[in-house]
Amino acid sequence: MHAYVDDEGSERLKKNEIVSKETAWWFSEFFSAYYPFMMRKAMLYAKNSQDAEDIVSESCIGIIKQHEKLCQLSEPEILQYISVCIRHTACKYMKYWAQLKIAVSDEEH
């Protein structure tokens, strides 16, 4: 799968990309099992639950792209991977909003 970075700096799947049924099933199971853990990790960085949801959603794109690798990891390794992914996404998310805030502030002056 290929992703692109949009104007907001977020990584998204291209519209014409197809995710196989197996990948969709795997991700559904993965998301059900790990969503609470992902939200707890995201809340360590987020100001509110909406920001945490955004961080988790963005992280899921990278997770989908790495599903074959993740299938081969142990439970502790998966949790570590998720933690790093959430942290990385949260840093990108916070950086984007900080830059946007500065840009808006500069326009007001």
SULRALIN-V412266 format. One line per field, one symbol per residue. ss: DSSP state (a for helix, b for strand, c for the rest). burial: + if it has 16 or more other ideal C-beta (glycine too) atoms within 10 Angstrom, else -. A space follows every 10 residues. Layout:
# SULRALIN-V412266
ss=???
burial=???
This chain:
# SULRALIN-V412266
ss=ccbbbccccc bbbccccccc aaaaaaaaaa aaaaaaaaaa aaacccccaa aaaaaaaaaa aaaaacaaaa ccccaaaaaa aaaaaaaaaa aaaaaaaaaa aaaaaaaac
burial=---------+ ---------- -----++--+ ---+---++- +++-++---- ++-+++-+++ +-+++-+--+ -------+-- ++--+++-++ -++------- ---------
